[in-house]
C-alpha cells in the first residue's frame, strides 16, 4: 500500500495562505475616513464659509489615500491651505492658494498622502484667508483655522500591501503547481 501523498495537503495550505494574505490586504475595516464640518470666520462677510474635510484616519501601508477639503464660500475671498504632517509624504507639498468667487459653488482641494513607515501620524491643516483686493504680503493673510489631523497607517504582517499581494500570488502559483503538477506530469509520462 502506497503512503498518502502530501501534495494535495500542500496545495490546500498554499491556497489558504494565498487567500489569507490577499484577503488581509483588502479587508474593508482596515481603511477609514472621517468627515469634519467647520464654519470659518470670514473678514467682512455676513456668512461664514463652510468647510468639509475628508481625512483618511486609517489605511494600509503602501496605499496612497486622498485628503480633501471642500469649501463653499458665501463671499469672494482668497484661501490659502497648507498641510503639515510628520511622517507622511504630501503631494502637493506647497501651500495651495485659490481666489474664490461667491457664485462659483464649492471648491475642492486635494492632497495625496503616502506613508514612509507604518504607525500613527499627526499633523495640521492651516487655513488663511485674505480679501481679493489685498496685496499678496504675509500680513494680508489672516489665520482662520488650524484643523488637527491624526490617524494610523497599518502594516499587516509588518509589510507593505504590495509585498503581501506579491507573496499571495507566489503562494497561489505554488499551490497550483502542487495541485496540477502531478496530473500534468502523469499525462506527459503516459504519452511517452
C-alpha positions in Angstrom: 0.0 0.0 0.0 1.3 3.4 -1.0 1.6 6.2 1.7 -0.8 9.1 1.1 0.7 12.0 -0.9 1.3 15.3 0.8 0.8 17.2 -2.5 -2.9 17.8 -2.0 -2.3 19.0 1.6 0.5 21.3 0.4 -1.8 22.7 -2.4 -4.6 23.4 0.0 -2.3 25.0 2.6 -0.8 27.2 -0.2 -4.2 28.1 -1.4 -5.4 29.0 2.1 -2.2 31.0 2.7 -2.7 33.0 -0.5 -6.3 33.7 0.3 -5.4 34.8 3.8 -2.6 37.1 2.7 -4.6 38.6 -0.2 -7.7 38.9 1.9 -5.8 40.7 4.6 -4.8 43.4 2.2 -8.4 44.0 1.0 -10.1 43.8 4.5 -12.7 46.6 4.4 -12.4 47.6 8.1 -8.8 48.5 7.8 -9.4 51.7 6.0 -11.5 54.5 7.5 -12.2 58.1 6.5 -13.7 60.8 8.8 -15.6 63.9 7.8 -15.4 67.2 9.7 -17.6 70.2 9.0 -16.3 73.6 10.1 -17.7 77.2 9.7 -14.9 79.6 9.3 -15.0 83.3 10.4 -14.5 85.4 7.3 -13.3 89.0 7.4 -16.0 91.4 6.2 -18.6 88.7 5.4 -22.0 88.2 6.9 -21.9 84.4 6.4 -19.1 82.1 7.2 -17.6 79.7 4.7 -18.5 76.1 5.3 -15.7 73.6 5.1 -15.9 69.8 4.8 -12.7 67.9 5.5 -12.5 64.3 4.5 -9.5 62.7 6.2 -8.2 59.2 5.9 -7.7 58.1 9.5 -6.6 54.6 8.9 -5.2 52.9 5.8 -2.8 50.2 4.7 0.9 50.9 4.2 1.6 51.1 0.5 -1.7 52.8 -0.4 -2.0 56.5 -1.2 -5.3 57.9 0.1 -6.6 61.4 -0.6 -7.3 64.1 2.0 -9.8 66.5 0.6 -11.1 69.9 1.7 -14.4 71.2 0.2 -15.2 74.9 0.7 -18.4 76.7 -0.1 -17.7 80.4 0.2 -20.6 82.8 0.6 -18.5 85.8 -0.5 -15.4 86.3 -2.7 -12.2 85.6 -0.8 -8.7 84.2 -1.2 -7.9 81.0 0.6 -4.5 79.5 1.4 -4.3 76.0 2.7 -1.1 74.4 4.0 -0.9 70.7 5.1 1.8 69.7 7.5 2.0 66.0 8.6 5.1 64.4 10.1 6.0 61.0 8.7 3.9 61.3 5.5 4.8 62.4 2.0 2.2 65.0 0.9 1.6 65.9 -2.7 1.4 68.8 -3.5 3.7 69.8 -0.6 3.4 73.6 -1.0 0.6 75.8 0.2 -2.4 75.9 -2.2 -3.8 79.4 -2.8 -7.2 80.0 -4.5 -9.2 83.0 -5.4 -12.8 82.0 -4.7 -15.9 83.7 -6.1 -19.1 83.6 -4.2 -21.2 82.4 -7.1 -18.6 79.7 -8.1 -20.1 77.0 -5.8 -18.0 74.5 -3.9 -14.2 74.4 -4.4 -12.2 71.2 -3.6 -8.6 70.9 -2.7 -6.9 67.5 -2.5 -3.7 66.1 -1.2 -2.3 62.6 -1.8 -0.8 61.0 1.2 1.9 58.4 1.3 3.4 56.9 4.5 7.1 56.4 4.8 6.6 53.7 7.5 3.6 52.2 9.4 2.4 53.7 12.7 0.5 56.7 14.0 0.7 60.2 12.5 -0.3 63.7 13.5 -0.4 67.0 11.7 -2.3 70.2 11.0 -4.1 71.8 8.1 -3.6 75.6 8.3 -6.2 77.8 6.7 -5.7 81.5 6.0 -8.0 84.0 4.2 -7.5 87.3 2.6 -9.7 89.7 0.7 -9.4 89.5 -3.1 -8.2 93.1 -3.3 -5.4 92.9 -0.7 -1.8 92.8 -1.6 0.0 89.5 -1.6 2.0 90.2 1.5 2.4 87.9 4.5 0.5 90.2 6.8 -2.5 90.3 4.4 -3.3 86.6 5.3 -5.4 86.1 8.4 -5.3 82.7 10.0 -8.9 81.4 10.4 -8.5 77.8 11.4 -6.0 75.1 12.3 -7.5 71.7 11.9 -5.8 68.8 13.7 -5.2 65.6 11.8 -4.3 62.3 13.2 -4.5 58.7 12.2 -2.7 55.4 11.7 -1.0 53.6 8.9 -1.4 49.9 9.3 1.0 47.2 8.0 -0.4 43.7 8.2 2.4 41.3 9.0 4.7 44.4 9.1 5.0 44.6 5.3 3.7 47.0 2.6 0.5 46.0 0.9 2.2 45.4 -2.5 4.6 42.9 -1.0 1.8 41.0 0.7 -0.1 40.8 -2.5 3.0 39.6 -4.3 3.5 36.9 -1.7 -0.1 35.9 -2.1 0.4 35.5 -5.8 3.5 33.3 -5.3 1.7 31.1 -2.9 -1.2 30.8 -5.3 1.2 29.7 -8.1 2.9 27.2 -5.8 -0.5 25.8 -4.8 -1.5 25.5 -8.4 1.8 23.8 -9.3 1.4 21.3 -6.3 -2.2 20.6 -7.3 -1.8 20.3 -11.1 1.8 19.2 -11.3 1.2 15.5 -10.8 -1.7 15.5 -13.3 0.3 17.2 -16.0 3.4 15.1 -15.3 1.3 11.9 -15.3 -0.3 12.8 -18.6 3.0 13.6 -20.2 4.5 10.3 -18.9 1.6 8.3 -20.4 2.1 9.9 -23.9 5.8 9.0 -24.0 
